[in-house]
Amino acid sequence: MNTIFDSADSPGAGTRPVAGPLSTVLLGPDARREHGFWRRLVATEPFRRPLWPPPGPTPDERLALAHARLRTLNSALDSAARPAADPRALAALHEWLAPVDPALATVAGIHYNLFLGSLLDHDADSPRDLSDFLRLRRIGTFLCTEVAHGNDAAAAETTATYDRARDGFVLHTPHAGAQKFMPNTSPAGGPKSGLVAARLIVDGSDQGVFLLLVPLTDASRALPGVRVRRLPARMGSPVDHCLTSFDQVFVDRGALLGGVQGRIGDDGVFRSGTEGRRRRFLASIGRVTTGRICMSASAVGSARATLAVAVRYGGHRFVSGGRSSPPVPVAAHRSHYGPLAEAMATVFAMSLLHRRVLDRWEKAAARPPAEREAADRLVDIAKGWITWQARAVIVECRERCGAQGLLENNGMTELVTGIEGAITAEGDNLAIHSRAAAAMLSDVAQAPQEEVDSAPPGGDLTDLRFLGRLLGQVERIWFGRAAARMARAPQGDPLERWNAASGPALRGVEAHAYRQAAHGYDHALAALPEGGARERLGELARLFALRWIARNSGDLLAAGHLTAGQVDGLTDATEQLVADVSGHLPELAESFALPRELLADWPIAGSRYTDAYDDPDASWHTTATREPAGGTR
């Protein structure tokens, strides 16, 4: 079986029989090609973290470092167009860069995905010169949301009015609420151009929101007609988020990113093969879906790194063992290893769901529209679920590391705050889950009633097939409740009907994510031969399923899908799995394939972590060289 581990840098040859196969489970069968470049890159010197005690860099210095690293990364690519054209490369970029430098992952994702990717997607039939962007003579950014329009960006109010006499467009910001909100548009890092989402006005007619390529800054200031103001400091990575507005800025006709959604011909006539302004907008910003996959990848990588550090620290942080007992590692306590074992089951589930979604989304590109829509919906559901789960895992791991985990040099604080950005970026989680819930509720309403009400046969809590059926029943229960509440709501008021159903419908979306993640476990187990790796993965799969079933045990009992004895047995079954998983936490963390160099940059990841706080001028170093008080005898 192929693995990303190289024989020379495998972190622990003794456990590779388990760690190697599980790395392939997490990173895919083609892990060396898909992840190898990025894994090697983060281990090189330009991407290493500065060690304490020098003062930590300021936010502006960290942003400058992120741009310097972006140039190093770009120079290392055989073609800068590769990540823009390859969703798997983009996802892997985020998976490995986010734990190392969240600001770098942010600016790289914007440049390669939202900016370059959109240019490549929409200009395939009339390619433009991208050399400045491919060589980073200009950095690309993406201006979609506005102060008054975030998740409803289709209602953006920035205008691009076609000027027939000059054969181009005049960009204008009509009021404060239409200022572009949050794009990285300052001159930091070098000259920038942006793709600006603006309402296309042709001969007085609103044709919908399109993207236009607009130069924004030179190396030191905004260009004429463009106004850029830095926003207040944002929690998390120090990206130059700004307010950006336009005062009658002219760009030529070629600035419009055309496609099936519409374009203006040489005759000055607007033509579109897409009906409806909203559909045209969604076609224009199609790269946001890829961005959601990248947010999931960032969350997966950050959660894995944080969990690996917490597991290592728990093994070499010793505490008193009792009045007559020697000190023991803190990981010896159930109160410590239990949350980490549960986090391990969640992190594997996140990773498997991420890969499942990426596979399905890629395949759907050539399928009928209904399949593409279903794949896009699963991307949305996974983005919300994975980033929320990552936040829970990262916060738990930080807490398990105590005060040490609060220090920036131990790598966790940036990830604790950085995950909040992923939860909001490319569509707020709650908004995209609400949209998925509405679509899935409609599907439930059209499903045959016998399918909705079907009950699984009895089973055993150790049987993954039975647990999988229970996960499906949880989903059906919540969507059934949502449908019933919507049916009872007054007709004629869509908002009131949705409000009546949205609570249980969102629980149904959450249940669907759990079921899809459990399917990821099923497929991974089916591909593994008998042996230690399969046993470890099976334990994680059962622990993951049982924790969700326990949260919904009352509903399952009431519906007759669990017996009272099974509900009573959930605690013992879960505790046994926690004990089984905790005994293998180090080798499970090793399967994340984090480079030694990466772990070495976080002091608490090493057994000699106290050395990071040593003081060469302190008494314990100088006492031996001092002359004893009172002179010598």
C-alpha positions as CSV (number, residue, x, y, z in Angstrom):
1,M,0.0,0.0,0.0
2,N,1.3,3.4,-1.0
3,T,2.0,5.9,1.8
4,I,3.1,9.5,2.1
5,F,5.9,8.4,4.5
6,D,9.4,8.3,3.1
7,S,11.7,5.8,4.6
8,A,14.2,8.5,5.6
9,D,11.7,10.7,7.5
10,S,9.1,8.3,8.8
11,P,8.3,9.6,12.3
12,G,8.7,6.3,14.2
13,A,9.5,3.2,12.3
14,G,8.2,1.0,15.1
15,T,4.6,2.0,14.6
16,R,4.6,2.4,10.8
17,P,2.6,-0.9,10.3
18,V,-0.4,1.0,11.7
19,A,0.5,4.7,11.0
20,G,1.4,4.1,7.3
21,P,-1.9,2.5,6.3
22,L,-3.9,5.0,8.3
23,S,-2.0,7.9,6.7
24,T,-3.3,6.5,3.4
25,V,-6.8,6.4,4.8
26,L,-6.6,10.0,5.8
27,L,-4.7,11.4,2.8
28,G,-5.9,9.1,0.0
29,P,-4.3,6.3,-2.1
30,D,-2.3,8.9,-4.1
31,A,-1.1,10.7,-1.1
32,R,2.6,11.0,-2.2
33,R,1.6,12.9,-5.4
34,E,-1.3,14.8,-3.9
35,H,0.3,15.9,-0.6
36,G,4.0,15.2,-0.9
37,F,5.0,18.6,-2.3
38,W,3.1,20.6,0.3
39,R,4.3,18.4,3.2
40,R,7.9,18.9,2.1
41,L,7.4,22.6,1.6
42,V,6.2,23.3,5.1
43,A,9.3,21.5,6.5
44,T,11.7,23.9,4.7
45,E,13.4,26.8,6.5
46,P,11.3,29.6,5.0
47,F,8.2,28.1,6.6
48,R,9.7,27.3,10.0
49,R,8.4,29.1,13.0
50,P,10.7,31.6,14.8
51,L,11.6,30.3,18.3
52,W,11.2,32.1,21.6
53,P,12.7,34.2,23.3
54,P,13.0,36.9,20.6
55,P,9.8,39.0,20.8
56,G,7.0,37.7,18.6
57,P,6.5,39.5,15.3
58,T,3.9,42.3,15.1
59,P,0.8,41.7,13.0
60,D,2.3,43.7,10.1
61,E,5.5,41.7,10.3
62,R,3.5,38.5,10.2
63,L,1.6,39.7,7.2
64,A,4.9,40.6,5.5
65,L,6.2,37.1,6.3
66,A,3.1,35.6,4.8
67,H,3.6,37.4,1.5
68,A,7.3,36.5,1.5
69,R,6.3,32.9,1.9
70,L,3.7,33.2,-0.8
71,R,6.5,34.2,-3.2
72,T,8.7,31.3,-2.1
73,L,5.7,29.0,-2.6
74,N,5.0,30.4,-6.0
75,S,8.6,30.1,-7.1
76,A,8.6,26.4,-6.0
77,L,5.7,25.6,-8.3
78,D,6.3,24.2,-11.8
79,S,3.4,26.4,-12.8
80,A,1.4,28.9,-10.7
81,A,-1.6,27.9,-12.8
82,R,-1.5,24.4,-11.4
83,P,-3.2,24.9,-8.0
84,A,-5.7,27.3,-9.6
85,A,-6.7,24.6,-12.1
86,D,-6.5,21.6,-9.7
87,P,-9.0,21.4,-6.8
88,R,-7.0,18.7,-5.1
89,A,-3.9,20.7,-5.2
90,L,-5.8,23.7,-3.7
91,A,-7.3,21.5,-1.0
92,A,-3.9,20.0,-0.1
93,L,-2.4,23.5,-0.1
94,H,-4.9,24.6,2.6
95,E,-4.6,21.3,4.5
96,W,-0.8,21.8,5.1
97,L,-0.4,25.6,5.1
98,A,-3.2,26.5,7.5
99,P,-1.6,24.9,10.5
100,V,1.8,26.5,9.7
101,D,0.6,30.1,8.8
102,P,-3.1,30.8,8.6
103,A,-2.4,34.2,7.0
104,L,-0.4,32.6,4.2
105,A,-3.2,30.0,3.6
106,T,-5.7,32.9,3.4
107,V,-3.8,35.1,0.9
108,A,-2.7,32.0,-1.1
109,G,-6.3,30.7,-1.3
110,I,-7.6,34.0,-2.4
111,H,-4.9,34.5,-5.1
112,Y,-4.9,30.9,-6.5
113,N,-8.5,29.9,-6.1
114,L,-10.9,32.9,-6.1
115,F,-8.8,35.2,-8.3
116,L,-6.7,33.0,-10.7
117,G,-9.2,30.2,-10.7
118,S,-12.1,32.5,-11.7
119,L,-10.0,34.0,-14.5
120,L,-9.1,30.6,-15.8
121,D,-12.7,29.4,-15.6
122,H,-14.4,32.3,-17.3
123,D,-11.8,33.2,-20.0
124,A,-11.2,29.7,-21.4
125,D,-12.5,30.7,-24.9
126,S,-10.6,34.1,-24.9
127,P,-7.6,33.8,-22.6
128,R,-6.0,37.0,-21.4
129,D,-2.3,37.6,-20.4
130,L,-2.0,36.3,-16.8
131,S,1.8,36.5,-16.6
132,D,1.8,39.3,-14.0
133,F,-0.4,37.2,-11.7
134,L,1.4,33.9,-12.3
135,R,4.7,35.5,-11.5
136,L,3.3,37.5,-8.6
137,R,4.2,40.9,-10.1
138,R,0.6,41.6,-9.1
139,I,-1.3,39.8,-6.3
140,G,-4.9,38.9,-6.9
141,T,-7.8,39.4,-4.6
142,F,-11.6,39.0,-4.6
143,L,-14.2,41.7,-3.8
144,C,-17.6,40.2,-3.4
145,T,-19.3,41.0,-0.1
146,E,-20.3,44.5,0.9
147,V,-20.9,46.2,4.3
148,A,-24.6,45.6,3.9
149,H,-24.5,42.4,1.8
150,G,-22.7,39.3,3.0
151,N,-24.6,36.0,2.6
152,D,-26.9,37.9,0.2
153,A,-24.1,39.1,-2.0
154,A,-26.4,38.6,-5.0
155,A,-28.0,41.9,-3.9
156,A,-24.6,43.7,-4.1
157,E,-25.0,47.4,-5.0
158,T,-21.7,48.3,-6.5
159,T,-22.5,49.2,-10.1
160,A,-20.6,48.6,-13.4
161,T,-22.4,50.7,-16.0
162,Y,-21.6,50.1,-19.6
163,D,-20.3,53.2,-21.3
164,R,-21.0,52.6,-25.0
165,A,-18.9,55.6,-26.2
166,R,-15.8,54.4,-24.5
167,D,-16.7,50.7,-24.8
168,G,-16.1,49.9,-21.2
169,F,-17.5,50.0,-17.7
170,V,-17.7,52.7,-15.0
171,L,-17.5,51.2,-11.5
172,H,-19.1,53.1,-8.7
173,T,-19.9,52.7,-5.0
174,P,-23.2,54.5,-4.4
175,H,-23.3,54.6,-0.6
176,A,-21.5,53.4,2.5
177,G,-23.3,50.0,2.6
178,A,-22.0,49.2,-0.8
179,Q,-18.3,49.4,0.2
180,K,-16.6,46.1,-0.4
181,F,-16.0,44.5,3.0
182,M,-13.1,42.4,4.1
183,P,-11.0,41.8,0.9
184,N,-7.2,42.1,1.3
185,T,-6.8,45.2,-0.9
186,S,-4.1,47.2,0.8
187,P,-0.7,47.6,-0.9
188,A,0.8,45.2,1.7
189,G,2.7,42.5,-0.2
190,G,2.9,44.4,-3.5
191,P,0.7,45.8,-6.2
192,K,-2.8,44.2,-6.3
193,S,-5.6,43.6,-8.8
194,G,-9.1,42.4,-7.8
195,L,-12.1,40.7,-9.2
196,V,-14.9,43.0,-8.3
197,A,-18.5,41.7,-8.1
198,A,-20.6,44.5,-9.5
199,R,-24.2,45.0,-10.8
200,L,-24.0,45.2,-14.6
201,I,-26.1,48.0,-16.0
202,V,-26.5,48.0,-19.8
203,D,-28.6,50.7,-21.4
204,G,-30.3,51.3,-18.0
205,S,-31.2,47.6,-17.5
206,D,-29.9,45.5,-14.6
207,Q,-28.4,42.3,-15.9
208,G,-27.2,40.9,-12.5
209,V,-23.9,40.8,-10.7
210,F,-20.8,39.9,-12.6
211,L,-17.1,39.9,-12.0
212,L,-14.7,42.5,-13.5
213,L,-10.9,42.6,-13.3
214,V,-9.8,45.9,-11.8
215,P,-6.3,47.2,-10.9
216,L,-6.5,48.4,-7.3
217,T,-3.1,49.5,-6.0
218,D,0.5,50.0,-7.0
219,A,3.3,49.1,-4.6
220,S,2.5,52.0,-2.2
221,R,-1.0,53.3,-2.6
222,A,-4.5,52.9,-4.1
223,L,-4.9,53.8,-7.8
224,P,-7.0,56.9,-8.8
225,G,-10.7,56.5,-8.0
226,V,-10.1,53.5,-5.7
227,R,-10.3,54.1,-2.0
228,V,-8.9,51.5,0.4
229,R,-9.1,51.7,4.2
230,R,-7.9,49.1,6.7
231,L,-10.6,47.6,8.9
232,P,-10.0,47.2,12.7
233,A,-7.8,44.3,13.7
234,R,-9.6,41.0,13.2
235,M,-9.2,38.1,15.6
236,G,-7.0,35.4,14.0
237,S,-4.5,35.6,11.2
238,P,-3.2,39.2,10.4
239,V,-4.6,39.6,6.9
240,D,-5.0,43.2,5.6
241,H,-8.8,43.2,5.5
242,C,-10.1,46.5,4.1
243,L,-13.0,48.6,3.1
244,T,-12.8,49.3,-0.7
245,S,-14.9,51.7,-2.7
246,F,-14.9,53.1,-6.3
247,D,-15.5,56.6,-7.5
248,Q,-16.4,56.4,-11.3
249,V,-13.5,54.1,-12.1
250,F,-13.3,53.2,-15.8
251,V,-12.2,49.7,-17.1
252,D,-12.4,48.5,-20.7
253,R,-14.8,46.0,-21.9
254,G,-12.3,43.2,-21.6
255,A,-12.4,43.5,-17.8
256,L,-15.7,41.7,-17.7
257,L,-15.4,38.0,-17.0
258,G,-17.7,36.6,-19.5
259,G,-19.1,33.1,-20.1
260,V,-22.5,31.4,-20.5
261,Q,-23.8,33.8,-17.9
262,G,-23.3,36.7,-20.3
263,R,-21.0,39.0,-22.2
264,I,-21.1,42.1,-24.3
265,G,-20.1,41.6,-27.9
266,D,-18.3,43.9,-30.3
267,D,-21.6,45.4,-31.3
268,G,-22.2,46.6,-27.7
269,V,-25.1,44.1,-27.1
270,F,-25.4,42.1,-23.9
271,R,-26.2,38.4,-24.5
272,S,-26.6,35.6,-21.9
273,G,-27.4,31.9,-22.1
274,T,-28.4,32.0,-18.4
275,E,-31.9,33.1,-17.4
276,G,-32.3,35.1,-14.2
277,R,-30.0,37.5,-12.4
278,R,-29.4,35.1,-9.5
279,R,-28.3,32.3,-11.7
280,R,-25.9,34.6,-13.5
281,F,-24.4,35.7,-10.2
282,L,-23.9,32.1,-9.0
283,A,-22.3,31.2,-12.3
284,S,-19.9,34.2,-11.9
285,I,-18.8,33.2,-8.4
286,G,-18.6,29.5,-8.9
287,R,-15.1,29.4,-7.3
288,V,-16.7,30.0,-3.9
289,T,-17.7,26.3,-3.9
290,T,-14.1,25.3,-4.3
291,G,-13.3,27.8,-1.6
292,R,-15.6,25.9,0.8
293,I,-13.8,22.7,0.1
294,C,-10.6,24.6,0.9
295,M,-12.1,25.9,4.2
296,S,-12.8,22.3,5.1
297,A,-9.2,21.3,4.3
298,S,-7.9,24.2,6.4
299,A,-10.0,23.0,9.3
300,V,-9.0,19.4,8.9
301,G,-5.3,20.2,8.8
302,S,-5.5,22.6,11.8
303,A,-7.4,20.1,13.9
304,R,-5.0,17.3,13.1
305,A,-2.0,19.5,14.0
306,T,-3.5,20.7,17.3
307,L,-4.5,17.2,18.3
308,A,-1.1,15.8,17.5
309,V,0.5,18.4,19.8
310,A,-1.9,17.7,22.6
311,V,-1.4,14.0,22.4
312,R,2.4,14.4,22.5
313,Y,2.3,16.9,25.4
314,G,0.0,14.6,27.4
315,G,2.5,11.9,27.2
316,H,5.5,13.8,28.6
317,R,3.8,16.3,31.0
318,F,4.0,14.5,34.4
319,V,1.8,15.2,37.4
320,S,1.8,13.8,41.0
321,G,0.6,10.2,41.1
322,G,-0.5,10.2,44.7
323,R,1.0,10.2,48.2
324,S,3.1,7.1,47.7
325,S,3.2,6.8,43.9
326,P,5.7,8.2,41.4
327,P,4.6,10.9,39.0
328,V,2.5,9.8,36.0
329,P,1.9,11.5,32.6
330,V,-1.2,13.5,32.6
331,A,-2.4,11.3,29.7
332,A,-2.8,8.5,32.3
333,H,-6.0,10.1,33.6
334,R,-9.3,9.3,32.0
335,S,-10.3,12.9,32.4
336,H,-7.5,13.9,30.1
337,Y,-7.3,11.0,27.6
338,G,-11.1,10.7,27.2
339,P,-11.6,14.0,25.4
340,L,-8.5,13.3,23.2
341,A,-9.8,9.9,22.2
342,E,-13.1,11.3,21.3
343,A,-11.4,14.1,19.4
344,M,-9.4,11.5,17.5
345,A,-12.5,9.8,16.3
346,T,-13.9,13.2,15.2
347,V,-10.7,14.2,13.4
348,F,-10.6,11.0,11.4
349,A,-14.3,11.5,10.6
350,M,-13.6,15.1,9.4
351,S,-10.8,13.9,7.2
352,L,-12.8,11.0,5.7
353,L,-15.8,13.3,5.1
354,H,-13.6,15.9,3.4
355,R,-12.1,13.3,1.0
356,R,-15.5,11.8,0.4
357,V,-16.9,15.2,-0.5
358,L,-14.0,16.1,-2.7
359,D,-14.2,12.8,-4.6
360,R,-18.0,13.2,-5.2
361,W,-17.7,16.8,-6.2
362,E,-15.0,16.1,-8.8
363,K,-17.0,13.3,-10.3
364,A,-20.2,15.3,-10.4
365,A,-18.6,18.0,-12.7
366,A,-19.4,15.8,-15.7
367,R,-22.8,14.6,-14.4
368,P,-26.4,15.9,-15.0
369,P,-27.3,19.2,-13.2
370,A,-29.3,17.4,-10.4
371,E,-26.2,15.5,-9.4
372,R,-24.0,18.6,-9.5
373,E,-26.5,20.4,-7.3
374,A,-26.5,17.5,-4.8
375,A,-22.7,17.5,-4.8
376,D,-22.5,21.2,-4.2
377,R,-25.0,20.8,-1.4
378,L,-22.8,18.2,0.2
379,V,-19.8,20.6,-0.1
380,D,-21.9,23.2,1.9
381,I,-22.9,20.7,4.6
382,A,-19.4,19.4,5.0
383,K,-17.9,22.9,5.2
384,G,-20.2,23.8,8.0
385,W,-19.9,20.6,9.9
386,I,-16.2,20.1,9.5
387,T,-15.3,23.7,10.6
388,W,-17.6,23.6,13.6
389,Q,-16.2,20.2,14.6
390,A,-12.6,21.6,14.2
391,R,-13.4,24.5,16.5
392,A,-14.6,22.0,19.2
393,V,-11.5,19.8,18.7
394,I,-9.0,22.7,18.7
395,V,-10.5,24.4,21.8
396,E,-10.5,21.0,23.6
397,C,-6.9,20.3,22.7
398,R,-5.8,23.8,23.8
399,E,-7.5,23.3,27.1
400,R,-5.8,20.0,27.6
401,C,-2.5,21.8,27.3
402,G,-3.3,24.3,30.0
403,A,-1.4,27.6,30.1
404,Q,1.3,26.3,27.8
405,G,-1.4,26.0,25.1
406,L,-2.1,29.8,25.4
407,L,1.4,30.8,24.4
408,E,1.8,31.7,20.7
409,N,5.1,29.8,20.4
410,N,3.2,26.5,21.0
411,G,1.2,27.0,17.8
412,M,-2.4,26.7,19.1
413,T,-3.6,30.2,19.6
414,E,-3.5,31.2,16.0
415,L,-5.5,28.0,15.2
416,V,-8.0,28.7,17.9
417,T,-8.9,32.1,16.5
418,G,-8.2,31.2,12.9
419,I,-10.9,28.6,12.7
420,E,-13.4,31.3,13.4
421,G,-12.5,32.8,10.0
422,A,-13.1,29.5,8.3
423,I,-16.5,29.2,9.9
424,T,-17.5,32.6,8.3
425,A,-15.5,32.5,5.1
426,E,-17.1,31.5,1.7
427,G,-20.6,31.7,3.3
428,D,-21.5,31.6,7.0
429,N,-22.0,28.1,8.2
430,L,-25.5,28.7,9.5
431,A,-26.6,30.4,6.3
432,I,-25.3,27.6,4.0
433,H,-26.7,24.9,6.3
434,S,-30.1,26.7,6.3
435,R,-30.1,26.6,2.5
436,A,-29.2,22.9,2.5
437,A,-31.9,22.2,5.1
438,A,-34.6,23.9,2.9
439,A,-33.6,21.8,-0.1
440,M,-33.4,18.5,1.9
441,L,-36.8,19.3,3.6
442,S,-38.3,19.6,0.1
443,D,-36.8,16.2,-0.8
444,V,-38.3,14.6,2.3
445,A,-41.7,16.1,1.6
446,Q,-41.6,14.3,-1.8
447,A,-40.3,11.0,-0.5
448,P,-42.7,8.0,-0.2
449,Q,-44.0,7.8,3.4
450,E,-43.0,4.2,3.9
451,E,-39.4,5.1,3.1
452,V,-39.4,7.9,5.7
453,D,-41.0,5.6,8.4
454,S,-38.9,2.5,7.7
455,A,-37.3,1.1,10.8
456,P,-34.1,-0.9,10.9
457,P,-34.1,-4.5,12.3
458,G,-32.6,-5.0,15.7
459,G,-28.9,-5.2,16.1
460,D,-25.9,-4.9,18.5
461,L,-24.0,-1.8,19.6
462,T,-20.8,-3.4,18.4
463,D,-22.1,-3.8,14.8
464,L,-21.2,-0.9,12.6
465,R,-24.0,-1.8,10.2
466,F,-26.5,-1.5,12.9
467,L,-25.0,1.8,14.1
468,G,-25.1,3.1,10.6
469,R,-28.8,2.4,10.3
470,L,-29.4,4.2,13.6
471,L,-27.6,7.2,12.2
472,G,-30.0,7.2,9.2
473,Q,-32.9,7.0,11.6
474,V,-31.7,10.1,13.5
475,E,-31.7,12.0,10.2
476,R,-35.2,10.8,9.3
477,I,-36.6,11.7,12.8
478,W,-35.4,15.3,12.6
479,F,-36.5,15.9,9.0
480,G,-39.8,14.2,9.8
481,R,-40.4,16.6,12.6
482,A,-39.4,19.6,10.4
483,A,-41.9,18.5,7.7
484,A,-44.7,18.0,10.3
485,R,-44.1,21.5,11.8
486,M,-44.1,23.1,8.4
487,A,-47.3,21.3,7.4
488,R,-49.0,22.7,10.5
489,A,-47.8,26.3,9.9
490,P,-50.2,28.8,8.2
491,Q,-50.2,28.7,4.4
492,G,-49.3,31.9,2.6
493,D,-46.4,33.0,4.8
494,P,-43.2,31.4,3.6
495,L,-41.1,33.0,6.3
496,E,-43.4,31.7,9.1
497,R,-43.5,28.2,7.6
498,W,-39.7,28.2,7.4
499,N,-39.3,29.5,11.0
500,A,-41.6,26.7,12.2
501,A,-39.5,24.0,10.5
502,S,-35.9,25.4,10.5
503,G,-34.9,24.2,14.0
504,P,-35.5,20.5,13.5
505,A,-34.4,20.8,9.8
506,L,-31.0,22.1,10.8
507,R,-30.7,19.2,13.3
508,G,-31.5,17.0,10.3
509,V,-28.6,18.6,8.3
510,E,-26.3,17.9,11.2
511,A,-27.4,14.3,11.3
512,H,-26.9,14.0,7.6
513,A,-23.3,15.2,8.0
514,Y,-22.7,12.6,10.8
515,R,-24.1,9.9,8.5
516,Q,-22.0,10.9,5.6
517,A,-18.9,10.9,7.8
518,A,-19.8,7.4,9.0
519,H,-20.0,6.3,5.4
520,G,-16.5,7.6,5.0
521,Y,-15.4,5.3,7.8
522,D,-17.3,2.4,6.1
523,H,-15.5,2.9,2.8
524,A,-12.1,3.2,4.4
525,L,-12.6,0.0,6.5
526,A,-13.7,-1.9,3.4
527,A,-10.4,-1.0,1.7
528,L,-8.1,-2.0,4.6
529,P,-6.9,-5.6,5.0
530,E,-7.2,-7.4,8.3
531,G,-4.7,-6.2,10.9
532,G,-3.9,-3.6,13.4
533,A,-4.7,-0.6,11.2
534,R,-8.2,-2.0,10.5
535,E,-8.8,-2.7,14.2
536,R,-7.8,0.8,15.1
537,L,-10.0,2.4,12.5
538,G,-12.9,0.2,13.5
539,E,-12.6,1.4,17.1
540,L,-12.6,5.0,16.0
541,A,-15.6,4.4,13.7
542,R,-17.7,2.8,16.5
543,L,-16.7,5.5,19.0
544,F,-17.7,8.2,16.5
545,A,-21.1,6.6,15.9
546,L,-21.9,5.8,19.5
547,R,-21.3,9.4,20.7
548,W,-23.8,10.7,18.2
549,I,-26.3,7.9,18.9
550,A,-26.0,8.6,22.7
551,R,-26.9,12.3,22.0
552,N,-30.1,11.1,20.3
553,S,-30.8,8.0,22.3
554,G,-34.1,9.3,23.7
555,D,-35.5,9.8,20.3
556,L,-34.3,6.5,19.1
557,L,-35.8,4.7,22.1
558,A,-39.1,6.5,21.7
559,A,-39.2,5.5,18.0
560,G,-38.5,1.9,18.9
561,H,-35.0,1.8,17.2
562,L,-33.2,1.1,20.5
563,T,-34.2,-0.9,23.5
564,A,-34.0,0.3,27.0
565,G,-31.2,-2.2,27.6
566,Q,-29.2,-0.8,24.7
567,V,-29.7,2.8,25.9
568,D,-28.5,1.7,29.3
569,G,-25.5,0.0,27.7
570,L,-24.4,3.0,25.7
571,T,-22.2,4.4,28.5
572,D,-20.2,1.1,29.0
573,A,-19.8,0.6,25.3
574,T,-18.5,4.1,24.8
575,E,-16.2,3.9,27.8
576,Q,-14.7,0.7,26.5
577,L,-14.0,2.3,23.2
578,V,-12.5,5.4,24.8
579,A,-10.1,3.1,26.7
580,D,-9.3,1.1,23.5
581,V,-8.6,4.3,21.5
582,S,-6.6,6.0,24.2
583,G,-4.1,3.2,24.3
584,H,-3.1,3.9,20.7
585,L,-3.3,7.8,20.6
586,P,0.4,8.3,19.8
587,E,0.4,6.0,16.8
588,L,-2.9,7.4,15.6
589,A,-1.5,10.9,15.8
590,E,1.6,9.6,14.0
591,S,-0.7,8.7,11.1
592,F,-1.2,12.4,10.5
593,A,2.2,12.3,8.8
594,L,3.3,15.7,10.2
595,P,6.9,16.4,9.4
596,R,9.4,16.3,12.3
597,E,10.5,19.9,11.4
598,L,6.9,21.1,11.9
599,L,6.5,19.5,15.3
600,A,10.0,20.7,16.4
601,D,8.8,24.3,16.0
602,W,6.2,23.8,18.8
603,P,8.1,23.4,22.1
604,I,5.3,21.4,23.9
605,A,5.4,18.8,21.1
606,G,8.8,17.6,22.4
607,S,9.7,15.8,25.6
608,R,12.3,18.4,26.4
609,Y,9.8,21.2,26.2
610,T,11.1,22.8,29.4
611,D,14.3,23.6,27.5
612,A,12.4,26.3,25.6
613,Y,12.1,28.2,28.9
614,D,15.6,27.7,30.2
615,D,17.6,30.7,31.3
616,P,21.3,30.5,30.6
617,D,22.0,33.2,33.2
618,A,19.9,31.7,36.0
619,S,21.3,30.4,39.2
620,W,21.0,26.8,38.3
621,H,23.6,27.4,35.5
622,T,25.9,29.8,37.4
623,T,25.9,28.5,41.0
624,A,28.5,25.8,40.1
625,T,31.0,28.4,39.0
626,R,30.6,30.7,41.9
627,E,33.0,30.7,44.9
628,P,31.0,29.4,47.9
629,A,30.1,32.1,50.5
630,G,32.9,32.6,53.1
631,G,35.7,31.6,50.8
632,T,37.4,28.3,50.3
633,R,38.9,26.0,52.9
